[in-house]
Structures are given as C-alpha cells and as structure tokens.
Amino acid sequence: MQIRWTEQALEGFNNIRSEHFTFEETMPYKKVLVGRIQEKITTLGTSMSTDKSEWKGSYKLIVDRYIVYYSFSKNRKICYIEYFKHFRQHR
C-alpha cells in the first residue's frame, strides 16, 4: 500500500516541535512516528471509523498523542493521510 499525505496533514506533521529537544533531535522521532502511523494503518485498516460527520468515509487513529484521519482509494492501494494534529491542538 502506498501512503500519501495531503498538504494540510503534511503541514501539521511539519509543525511538530519541542521545547525540550532540538530540531536535529526531533527528526529521528518524526521518522519513527511515520513508521508507527503506517504500521497502525496496516493493522487497523478500516476498523476505526471517524465519529464526526465532516469526516464521513474516513478513518481515525491515535499514535503517540497525535490524531490521524485517513482514507483509501477505491482499489485500496493508496492511503491518504488527510489530517494530522496533536490531541491537545484545537482544529
């Protein structure tokens, strides 16, 4: 399965920062986080539908306190990461 990020989701991902770690220290974490997201999508697939009407047809998961909304292409070969945010962040 191929995973593609929308601009909005990628912007949220790129905004991961820490007051406790430098940019160079944050980069390895971000790589691990991407792997965790991909692994969880592969494991959960379509089992976790969203609970919000504006995300109908999408699925939701939480990884390391980040909320990820995603959907699949019709042939399910492509997964689109549609939205990414920290759970404390307001939409």
Phi, psi and omega per residue, in radians:
M1 nan 2.411 3.113
Q2 -1.710 2.423 3.120
I3 -1.993 2.280 3.116
R4 -2.183 2.447 3.138
W5 -1.797 2.377 3.020
T6 -1.304 2.855 3.124
E7 -1.036 -0.732 -3.127
Q8 -1.080 -0.790 3.134
A9 -1.169 -0.718 3.141
L10 -1.132 -0.646 3.090
E11 -1.090 -0.767 3.093
G12 -1.071 -0.735 3.118
F13 -1.127 -0.754 -3.129
N14 -1.165 -0.328 3.132
N15 -1.468 0.056 3.095
I16 -1.149 2.094 3.131
R17 -2.444 2.836 3.098
S18 -2.452 2.429 3.057
E19 -1.415 -0.174 -3.107
H20 -1.767 -0.268 -3.078
F21 -2.265 2.620 3.099
T22 -1.344 2.958 3.084
F23 -1.021 -0.750 -3.129
E24 -1.124 -0.577 3.106
E25 -1.356 -0.471 -3.118
T26 -1.346 -0.530 -3.091
M27 -1.024 -0.815 3.113
P28 -1.075 -0.632 3.098
Y29 -1.095 -0.731 -3.133
K30 -1.099 -0.653 3.097
K31 -1.127 -0.754 3.108
V32 -1.128 -0.710 3.140
L33 -1.057 -0.751 3.094
V34 -1.034 -0.761 3.107
G35 -1.080 -0.716 3.113
R36 -1.132 -0.711 3.119
I37 -1.093 -0.842 -3.141
Q38 -1.060 -0.739 -3.139
E39 -1.120 -0.735 -3.117
K40 -1.202 -0.659 3.082
I41 -1.091 -0.763 3.124
T42 -1.077 -0.699 -3.122
T43 -1.266 -0.828 -3.048
L44 -1.467 -0.566 -3.119
G45 0.965 -2.055 -3.076
T46 -1.876 0.404 -3.070
S47 -1.393 -0.308 -3.092
M48 -2.029 1.426 3.107
S49 -1.156 2.711 3.105
T50 -1.303 2.743 3.135
D51 -1.784 0.153 -3.111
K52 -2.034 2.372 -3.069
S53 -1.120 -0.535 -3.129
E54 -1.226 -0.235 3.114
W55 -1.906 0.401 -3.129
K56 -0.968 2.347 -3.111
G57 1.565 -0.041 3.123
S58 -1.946 2.968 -3.122
Y59 -2.230 2.787 -3.023
K60 -2.290 2.488 2.993
L61 -2.540 2.825 3.106
I62 -2.163 2.221 3.117
V63 -2.313 2.132 3.106
D64 0.864 0.769 3.126
R65 1.210 0.282 3.031
Y66 -1.893 2.392 3.112
I67 -1.702 2.277 -3.102
V68 -2.187 2.189 3.016
Y69 -1.839 2.384 -3.090
Y70 -2.587 2.810 3.087
S71 -2.506 3.005 -3.107
F72 -2.100 2.656 2.986
S73 -1.207 2.895 -3.097
K74 -1.017 -0.665 3.138
N75 -1.509 0.015 3.080
R76 1.098 0.352 3.093
K77 -1.548 -0.330 -3.138
I78 -2.137 2.309 3.034
C79 -1.920 2.250 3.137
Y80 -1.815 2.072 3.000
I81 -1.415 1.962 -3.016
E82 -1.638 -0.564 -3.041
Y83 -2.659 2.465 -3.092
F84 -2.515 2.204 3.095
K85 -2.745 2.763 3.026
H86 -1.286 2.544 -3.035
F87 -1.132 -0.363 3.093
R88 -1.501 -0.220 -3.098
Q89 -1.363 2.370 3.074
H90 -1.449 2.580 -3.103
R91 -1.175 nan nan
